[in-house]
Amino acid sequence: MLQLIHCDKPPRLLIARAHYAMAYATVVCSYATNMTAKPPAGTVPAGAASRRQAAAVRCVSTPPELGSPVVERFDLKEYMAEKGRRVNEALELAVPLRYPELIHRSMRHSLLGGGKRVRPLLAIAACELVGGCEAAAMPVACAAEMLHTMSLIHDDLPCMDNDALRRGQPTNHVLFGEETAILAAIALHSFAFEHVAASASRVGVAPERVVRAILELSNSVGSEGLVAGQIVDISCEGKEVDMGVLEYIHIHKTARLLEAAAVSGAIVGGGEEAEVERVRRYARSVGLLFQVVDDILDVTKTSEELGKTAGKDLASDKTTYPKLLGLDGAREFAHTLVLQAEGELAAFDAARAAPLYHLARFIAYRHN
């Protein structure tokens, strides 16, 4: 670790390798822990829990249409405020200020410093979609936000995007220094998996589902996920990039973690395989949509409106969706992705699907 911090070369590749190695080690350790540990008193046996949860949700035969009263009456603002409040409470409890204070202050600055909490909301909504409860989803919801925060801290480093502003606040390395910022990101990365392994079984999630959720989350940020997208993005700076490469970058760099948040929520909620795969396709479209809208906002909004530096992609000569498709073409592509995402929800109960319908629209029409 000291070699990583004091290396004379930009630590991009070392950070990527550290991410992948830690994720793999954590999954192995979590698997061993969950397979050998006895379930807590009062916990429903794994097989019974899976059968009960799978039986609790049945898809309706008539898909909800756009404009369906049960969907349109849904209050997303209230939903996001209430779920977001409970996510923030859970994150606060998960990462208290303790010794050594410097590293925990650094972790908490980025983790608790605002944000839309889209990934935790996707995890909770997907869990409830398949008949699970919020308590079952909260450990993976928190883990997804920890992993997202880790990625933001590293993105902002001088050797990466060199950004001084995040969520309207100074970035982590600006306040705490690069060494502390790198260590805070690594600590959040490791703790995300520990938190799921330690907490999910306490709320009755079957051990095999805990392991599946950890595998999903760890893969999303390793060399087949976020790191893959990041390294291809770095290697393509200043080069001509076609649509296939651009989609590869953003499916891995952005969409994959959003997808993992939703999928892990469906897994711990007891979703059947077909339901989990529908959620995966929904979240893949929503994840790519998130990046398309980010690209649009980067060229249409100010830094004050975004809470982060605007125009970064243009300054670094990155290929973006507006650059490749034009602004109108990027907006049309975003609309197509919204329709694809909503189509995957058509087989589910309309009331349970309403949060995910509205989250897709929120991502599409947000202003920051």
C-alpha positions in Angstrom: 0.0 0.0 0.0 2.9 2.4 0.8 4.3 1.6 -2.6 1.0 2.6 -4.2 0.9 6.0 -2.4 4.5 7.0 -2.9 4.9 5.6 -6.4 6.5 8.2 -8.8 4.2 7.1 -11.7 0.5 8.0 -11.9 -1.2 5.2 -9.9 -4.0 4.5 -12.4 -3.0 0.9 -13.1 -2.0 0.2 -9.5 -5.4 1.4 -8.3 -7.1 -0.8 -10.8 -5.1 -3.8 -9.8 -5.7 -3.1 -6.1 -9.5 -2.9 -6.7 -9.6 -6.2 -8.5 -7.4 -8.1 -6.0 -9.4 -6.8 -3.0 -12.7 -7.6 -4.6 -11.7 -11.2 -5.4 -10.2 -11.8 -1.9 -13.4 -10.4 -0.3 -15.7 -12.6 -2.3 -13.6 -15.7 -1.3 -13.6 -14.8 2.4 -17.3 -13.9 2.3 -18.2 -17.2 0.7 -16.3 -19.1 3.3 -17.9 -17.1 6.1 -21.4 -17.5 4.8 -21.2 -21.2 4.0 -19.9 -22.1 7.5 -21.7 -19.6 9.7 -24.9 -20.7 11.5 -27.9 -18.5 10.7 -28.9 -16.2 13.5 -31.7 -17.2 15.9 -35.1 -16.6 14.3 -33.8 -16.6 10.8 -35.8 -18.5 8.2 -33.8 -21.5 6.8 -32.3 -20.6 3.4 -34.5 -22.9 1.3 -37.7 -21.9 3.1 -36.8 -18.2 2.7 -36.2 -18.6 -1.0 -39.4 -20.5 -1.5 -41.5 -18.1 0.5 -40.0 -15.0 -1.2 -40.3 -16.5 -4.7 -44.0 -17.4 -4.0 -44.7 -13.9 -2.7 -44.4 -12.2 -6.1 -46.3 -13.2 -9.3 -46.2 -11.2 -12.5 -49.4 -9.7 -13.6 -50.7 -10.7 -17.1 -51.6 -7.1 -18.2 -48.6 -4.7 -18.4 -49.1 -1.2 -17.0 -49.3 1.3 -19.8 -47.7 4.8 -19.8 -50.4 6.9 -18.1 -51.7 4.0 -16.0 -53.2 5.6 -12.9 -51.3 3.3 -10.5 -48.0 4.5 -12.1 -48.9 8.1 -12.6 -50.2 8.6 -9.0 -46.8 7.6 -7.6 -45.0 10.4 -5.8 -41.3 9.9 -6.7 -40.2 13.0 -4.8 -41.7 11.7 -1.6 -40.3 8.2 -2.3 -36.8 9.5 -2.9 -36.8 11.7 0.1 -38.0 8.9 2.5 -35.8 6.1 1.1 -32.9 8.5 0.8 -33.3 9.5 4.4 -33.2 5.9 5.6 -30.2 5.2 3.3 -28.3 8.1 4.8 -29.1 6.9 8.3 -27.8 3.4 7.5 -24.6 4.9 6.0 -24.1 7.1 9.0 -24.4 4.0 11.3 -22.2 1.9 9.0 -19.3 4.3 8.9 -19.1 6.1 12.3 -16.4 8.6 13.2 -13.9 6.6 15.1 -10.1 6.1 15.5 -8.1 6.7 13.3 -10.3 9.8 12.8 -8.5 11.2 9.8 -9.4 8.2 7.5 -12.9 8.1 8.8 -13.5 11.8 8.4 -12.2 11.4 4.8 -14.5 8.5 4.1 -17.5 10.2 5.6 -16.9 13.5 3.8 -17.4 11.8 0.4 -19.9 9.2 1.5 -22.3 11.4 3.4 -21.7 14.7 1.5 -25.0 14.6 -0.5 -25.8 12.9 -3.8 -29.0 11.6 -5.4 -28.5 8.0 -3.9 -29.7 6.6 -7.3 -27.9 3.3 -6.7 -29.3 2.5 -3.3 -32.7 3.5 -4.5 -32.4 1.1 -7.4 -31.4 -1.7 -5.0 -34.3 -1.1 -2.7 -36.9 -0.6 -5.5 -35.7 -3.8 -7.2 -35.9 -5.8 -4.0 -39.4 -4.6 -3.3 -40.3 -5.2 -7.0 -39.8 -9.0 -6.5 -41.5 -9.1 -3.1 -38.6 -8.4 -0.8 -38.5 -5.8 1.9 -36.3 -2.7 2.4 -34.4 -4.2 5.4 -33.2 -7.0 3.2 -32.0 -4.6 0.5 -30.3 -2.0 2.8 -26.9 -3.7 3.1 -26.5 -4.0 -0.6 -27.9 -0.5 -1.1 -25.3 0.9 1.2 -22.5 -1.2 -0.4 -23.4 0.1 -3.8 -23.1 3.7 -2.6 -19.8 2.9 -0.9 -18.5 1.5 -4.2 -19.8 4.5 -6.1 -18.2 6.9 -3.7 -14.9 5.0 -4.0 -15.0 5.5 -7.7 -15.7 9.3 -7.4 -12.8 9.8 -5.0 -10.5 8.1 -7.5 -12.0 9.9 -10.5 -11.3 13.3 -8.9 -7.6 12.6 -8.2 -5.0 14.7 -10.1 -3.8 11.7 -11.9 -7.3 11.0 -13.2 -9.8 13.8 -13.9 -8.0 16.3 -11.6 -11.3 17.8 -10.3 -11.6 20.1 -7.3 -15.4 20.1 -7.0 -17.9 17.3 -6.3 -21.5 17.6 -5.2 -20.9 21.3 -4.7 -18.1 20.6 -2.1 -14.3 20.4 -2.4 -13.2 17.0 -3.5 -11.6 14.5 -1.1 -8.0 15.0 -2.1 -8.4 18.8 -1.9 -9.4 18.6 1.7 -7.4 15.7 3.0 -4.5 15.2 0.5 -4.0 12.6 -2.2 -2.6 9.9 0.1 -5.6 10.0 2.5 -8.0 10.2 -0.4 -6.6 7.1 -2.0 -6.7 5.2 1.3 -10.3 6.4 2.0 -11.4 5.0 -1.3 -9.7 1.7 -0.7 -11.2 1.5 2.7 -14.7 2.1 1.3 -14.1 -0.5 -1.4 -13.1 -3.1 1.1 -15.8 -2.3 3.6 -18.6 -2.4 1.0 -18.3 -6.2 0.7 -17.6 -6.7 4.5 -20.8 -4.8 5.2 -23.0 -7.0 3.0 -21.3 -10.2 4.3 -21.8 -9.1 7.9 -25.3 -7.5 7.7 -27.4 -9.2 5.1 -27.7 -12.5 7.0 -28.9 -10.6 10.1 -32.0 -9.6 8.3 -32.8 -13.1 7.0 -31.2 -13.1 3.6 -30.2 -16.7 2.7 -26.4 -17.2 2.6 -26.3 -18.3 -1.0 -28.1 -15.1 -2.0 -25.7 -13.0 0.1 -22.8 -14.6 -1.8 -24.5 -14.0 -5.2 -25.0 -10.3 -4.3 -21.4 -9.9 -3.3 -20.2 -11.5 -6.6 -22.5 -9.2 -8.5 -21.2 -6.1 -6.8 -17.5 -7.1 -6.9 -17.7 -8.0 -10.6 -19.2 -4.5 -11.3 -16.1 -2.7 -10.1 -13.3 -5.0 -11.2 -11.5 -5.6 -14.5 -14.7 -6.8 -16.1 -16.7 -3.8 -14.8 -15.8 -0.2 -13.8 -12.1 -0.6 -14.1 -12.5 -2.0 -17.6 -14.5 1.0 -18.7 -12.1 3.4 -17.0 -9.0 1.9 -18.6 -10.5 1.9 -22.1 -11.7 5.5 -21.5 -8.2 6.6 -20.5 -6.6 4.9 -23.5 -9.0 6.5 -25.9 -8.5 10.1 -24.8 -7.7 12.3 -27.8 -8.6 9.5 -30.3 -11.5 8.9 -32.6 -13.9 6.5 -31.0 -16.9 4.7 -32.7 -20.3 4.0 -31.1 -19.3 0.4 -30.2 -16.3 1.5 -28.1 -18.2 4.4 -26.6 -20.9 2.0 -25.4 -18.3 -0.4 -24.1 -16.7 2.3 -22.0 -20.0 3.6 -20.5 -21.7 0.2 -20.0 -18.7 -0.8 -17.9 -17.6 2.5 -16.4 -21.1 3.8 -15.4 -23.9 1.3 -16.2 -22.4 -1.8 -14.6 -22.5 -0.6 -11.0 -26.0 0.8 -11.5 -27.0 -2.6 -12.9 -25.3 -4.4 -10.0 -27.1 -2.3 -7.4 -30.5 -3.2 -8.9 -29.6 -6.9 -9.6 -28.2 -7.4 -6.1 -31.4 -5.9 -4.7 -33.5 -8.4 -6.7 -31.3 -11.2 -5.6 -31.6 -10.5 -1.9 -35.3 -9.9 -2.3 -35.8 -13.5 -3.4 -36.3 -12.9 -7.1 -36.6 -15.8 -9.5 -34.0 -16.0 -12.2 -36.3 -14.6 -14.9 -37.2 -11.7 -12.7 -33.6 -11.0 -11.9 -32.7 -11.0 -15.6 -35.5 -8.6 -16.4 -34.2 -6.3 -13.6 -30.7 -6.6 -15.1 -31.9 -5.5 -18.6 -33.9 -2.7 -17.1 -30.9 -1.4 -15.1 -28.4 -1.9 -18.0 -30.6 0.5 -20.1 -31.0 2.9 -17.1 -27.2 2.8 -16.5 -26.4 3.7 -20.0 -29.1 6.4 -19.9 -27.4 7.9 -16.9 -24.2 8.4 -18.8 -25.9 9.8 -22.0 -27.7 12.4 -19.8 -24.4 13.1 -18.0 -22.8 13.8 -21.4 -25.7 16.1 -22.4 -25.6 18.0 -19.1 -21.8 18.5 -19.4 -22.3 20.6 -22.4 -25.6 22.3 -21.6 -25.3 23.2 -17.9 -22.9 25.3 -15.8 -20.6 24.1 -13.0 -22.9 25.9 -10.5 -26.0 24.0 -11.8 -24.2 20.7 -11.9 -22.3 20.9 -8.5 -19.2 19.8 -10.4 -17.0 21.1 -13.1 -18.8 21.5 -16.4 -17.2 21.0 -19.8 -14.6 18.5 -18.6 -15.1 16.1 -21.5 -14.7 18.8 -24.1 -11.5 20.1 -22.4 -10.0 16.6 -22.3 -11.1 15.8 -25.9 -13.1 12.8 -24.9 -15.7 11.3 -27.2 -19.2 11.7 -25.8 -22.7 10.9 -27.1 -23.3 14.6 -28.1 -20.0 14.7 -29.9 -20.7 11.4 -31.7 -24.5 11.8 -32.3 -25.1 15.5 -32.0 -27.1 17.0 -29.1 -30.5 16.1 -30.7 -29.2 12.6 -31.5 -28.0 12.0 -27.9 -31.4 13.2 -26.6 -33.2 10.8 -29.0 -30.9 7.9 -27.9 -31.8 8.8 -24.3 -35.5 8.6 -25.1 -35.0 5.1 -26.7 -33.2 3.9 -23.6 -36.1 5.1 -21.4 -38.5 3.1 -23.5 -36.3 0.0 -23.3 -36.0 0.2 -19.6 -39.8 0.7 -19.1 -40.5 -2.3 -21.4 -38.6 -4.6 -19.1 -41.0 -3.6 -16.2 -44.2 -4.5 -18.1 -44.3 -8.0 -16.8 -44.3 -6.9 -13.1 -47.1 -5.7 -10.8 -47.7 -2.1 -11.7 -47.7 -0.8 -8.2 -44.4 -2.5 -7.3 -42.9 -1.4 -10.6 -43.9 2.3 -10.2 -40.7 3.4 -8.4 -38.5 2.0 -11.1 -40.7 3.5 -13.9 -40.3 6.9 -12.3 -36.6 6.5 -11.5 -35.9 5.9 -15.2 -37.7 9.1 -16.0 -36.0 11.0 -13.2 -32.6 9.9 -14.6 -33.7 10.9 -18.1 -35.0 14.4 -17.2 -32.7 15.4 -14.3 -30.9 18.8 -14.4 -27.7 17.8 -12.6 
